[in-house]
Amino acid sequence: MRRPLTVIALAAAWTCVAAQVSPSDPAFAPVNDDPRLPRVLLIGDSLSIGYTLPVRKMLEGKANVHRIPENGGPTINGIAKIDARLGDGKWDVIHFNWGLHDIKLDTNGVHQVPADSYENNLRELVKRMKATAARLIWASTTPVPEGKLSPPRRPGDEVAYNAIALRVMKENEVAVDDLYSFALPRLAHIQQPANVHFTAEGSEALAKQVAASILRALER
């Protein structure tokens, strides 16, 4: 009988995959803080890597924009690494997302992270991030298109997982950056064909939404 993997084992497996992301990606470059400006942390998967640099550019002179130095992957990876990612410094805003990797399907059509575990993991992650006293912004997971995707995902699963996440965010009074609703009517123009990833222009469009949500949080 196949034994279920523990969170630690799953996170270790994910680390092997995440290691394939180039450490030389300029999105991972260290940020030299301007002490006069607030500090912002971006947490997310490869989609967030795509919008990191334009967000940084858009908020130049307004915020020091950092990001985790990897593809954030599923919530199991977040649970395993959240303390290290938050560090000891003060964060004014944390903009975060987990979801696309949680809904990945194995060869049996089973999610990498089941819905109930996804909810429990999000609750723990929000609790840990709220303890920093930063303003939190949850970004909804962007649409999964039709077509043969690699790795496999099922269109519509992101909607169900977004509903779970939204419930957690409302209960915890976390601000919402609804990237799903923003992207959905524009997919033909900003998303790659049969791919969850976005074109360069698409990442730029997402970045405008992300930067605007961060500015709103900073103004509060």
C-alpha positions in Angstrom: 0.0 0.0 0.0 1.3 3.4 -0.9 1.9 5.5 2.2 0.9 9.2 2.2 3.9 11.6 2.2 4.4 13.9 5.2 4.5 17.6 4.7 8.2 17.5 5.2 8.7 14.8 2.6 6.5 16.7 0.1 8.4 19.9 0.8 11.7 18.2 0.2 10.4 16.8 -3.1 9.3 20.2 -4.1 12.7 21.7 -3.2 14.2 19.4 -5.8 11.9 20.9 -8.4 12.3 24.5 -7.3 16.0 24.1 -7.5 15.6 24.0 -11.3 14.7 27.7 -11.3 17.8 29.7 -12.3 19.3 31.4 -9.3 20.7 34.1 -11.7 17.2 35.3 -12.5 17.3 39.0 -11.9 14.0 38.8 -10.0 16.1 37.1 -7.2 18.7 39.8 -7.0 19.2 41.1 -3.5 17.6 44.5 -2.8 19.5 47.3 -1.1 16.9 49.0 1.1 16.4 52.7 1.1 15.7 53.1 4.8 13.3 55.9 4.1 10.9 53.6 2.3 8.6 50.8 3.4 9.5 47.2 2.9 7.4 44.9 0.7 7.7 41.1 0.3 6.3 39.2 -2.7 5.6 35.5 -2.1 4.4 33.4 -5.0 5.2 30.9 -7.8 6.7 31.4 -11.2 3.9 33.8 -12.2 5.0 36.1 -9.4 8.6 35.8 -10.6 7.4 37.1 -13.9 5.8 40.3 -12.4 8.5 40.9 -9.7 10.8 43.2 -11.8 8.0 45.4 -13.3 6.4 45.7 -9.8 9.8 46.7 -8.5 10.2 49.3 -11.3 6.7 50.7 -10.8 7.2 51.1 -7.1 10.7 52.6 -7.4 11.1 55.5 -5.0 7.9 54.3 -3.1 8.9 51.0 -1.6 11.7 48.5 -1.3 10.3 45.4 -3.1 11.8 42.1 -2.1 10.7 38.6 -3.1 11.4 35.1 -1.8 14.5 33.7 -3.6 12.7 30.8 -5.4 9.5 29.6 -6.9 7.2 29.5 -3.9 5.5 26.3 -5.1 2.6 24.7 -3.1 1.5 25.5 0.5 3.5 22.6 1.8 6.6 24.4 0.7 5.3 27.6 2.3 4.7 25.9 5.6 8.2 24.4 5.6 10.0 27.7 4.8 7.8 30.5 6.0 10.0 31.4 9.0 13.1 31.6 6.9 11.3 33.6 4.2 9.9 36.2 6.7 13.3 36.5 8.4 13.8 39.0 11.3 13.3 42.2 9.4 10.2 44.4 9.5 7.7 44.0 6.6 5.2 46.7 5.9 3.3 44.8 3.2 3.3 41.1 2.3 1.7 40.2 -1.1 1.2 36.4 -1.4 -0.3 33.6 -3.3 -0.2 29.8 -3.2 -2.5 27.7 -5.4 -1.4 26.7 -8.9 1.0 24.1 -7.5 -1.4 22.9 -4.9 -3.9 21.9 -7.7 -1.3 20.1 -9.8 -2.5 16.5 -10.6 -0.6 13.3 -10.2 -0.9 10.3 -12.6 -4.1 9.3 -10.7 -5.7 12.7 -11.1 -5.2 13.6 -7.4 -4.2 17.1 -6.3 -0.7 17.6 -5.0 -2.3 19.2 -2.0 -5.9 18.2 -1.2 -8.5 20.9 -0.6 -8.8 20.4 3.1 -5.0 20.5 3.5 -4.8 23.6 1.4 -7.2 25.3 3.7 -5.4 24.2 6.8 -2.0 25.3 5.4 -3.4 28.7 4.4 -4.7 29.3 7.9 -1.3 28.5 9.4 0.5 30.6 6.8 -1.8 33.6 7.4 -1.4 33.3 11.1 2.4 33.3 10.8 2.4 36.3 8.4 -0.1 38.3 10.6 2.4 37.9 13.5 4.8 40.2 11.6 2.2 43.0 11.9 2.5 43.6 8.1 -0.5 44.5 6.0 -1.3 41.3 4.1 -2.6 41.0 0.5 -3.8 37.7 -0.9 -3.6 37.4 -4.7 -6.2 35.0 -6.1 -4.9 32.2 -8.3 -5.0 33.1 -12.0 -7.1 31.0 -14.5 -6.1 27.5 -15.7 -6.7 27.4 -19.5 -8.1 24.5 -21.5 -5.6 22.3 -23.3 -3.0 19.7 -22.6 -1.0 21.3 -19.8 2.4 20.2 -18.4 2.3 19.6 -15.5 -1.4 18.6 -15.7 -4.0 20.8 -14.1 -7.8 20.8 -14.4 -9.6 24.0 -15.4 -12.0 25.0 -12.7 -10.0 23.6 -9.8 -8.4 27.0 -9.3 -11.9 28.4 -8.9 -12.7 26.0 -6.1 -9.4 26.6 -4.4 -9.8 30.4 -4.7 -13.2 30.0 -2.9 -11.5 28.2 -0.1 -8.7 30.8 0.1 -11.2 33.7 0.0 -13.1 32.3 3.0 -9.8 32.1 4.9 -8.9 35.7 3.9 -12.3 37.1 4.9 -12.2 35.5 8.3 -8.7 37.0 8.8 -9.5 40.4 7.3 -6.8 40.0 4.7 -7.0 42.3 1.6 -7.7 40.7 -1.8 -5.9 41.3 -5.1 -8.2 39.5 -7.5 -5.8 38.6 -10.2 -8.2 35.8 -11.4 -11.0 38.3 -12.2 -8.5 40.7 -13.8 -6.9 38.1 -16.0 -10.0 36.0 -17.0 -11.4 38.4 -19.7 -7.9 39.1 -21.1 -6.5 35.6 -21.3 -6.4 35.5 -25.1 -4.1 38.6 -25.1 -2.0 38.1 -22.0 -1.6 34.3 -21.3 0.5 31.8 -23.3 -1.5 29.2 -25.3 -2.4 26.0 -23.3 -0.2 27.3 -20.5 -0.8 28.8 -17.0 2.1 31.3 -17.6 1.7 34.7 -19.1 3.5 36.5 -21.9 5.9 39.4 -21.0 3.1 41.8 -21.7 0.8 39.7 -19.5 3.3 39.8 -16.6 3.4 43.6 -17.1 -0.3 43.8 -16.9 -0.4 41.7 -13.7 2.3 43.8 -12.3 0.2 47.0 -12.6 -2.6 45.3 -10.6 -0.1 44.1 -7.9 1.6 47.4 -7.6 -1.7 49.2 -7.3 -2.8 46.8 -4.5 0.4 47.4 -2.7 0.1 51.2 -2.9 -3.4 51.0 -1.5 -2.1 49.0 1.4 0.7 51.4 2.0 -1.7 54.4 2.0 -4.0 52.9 4.6 
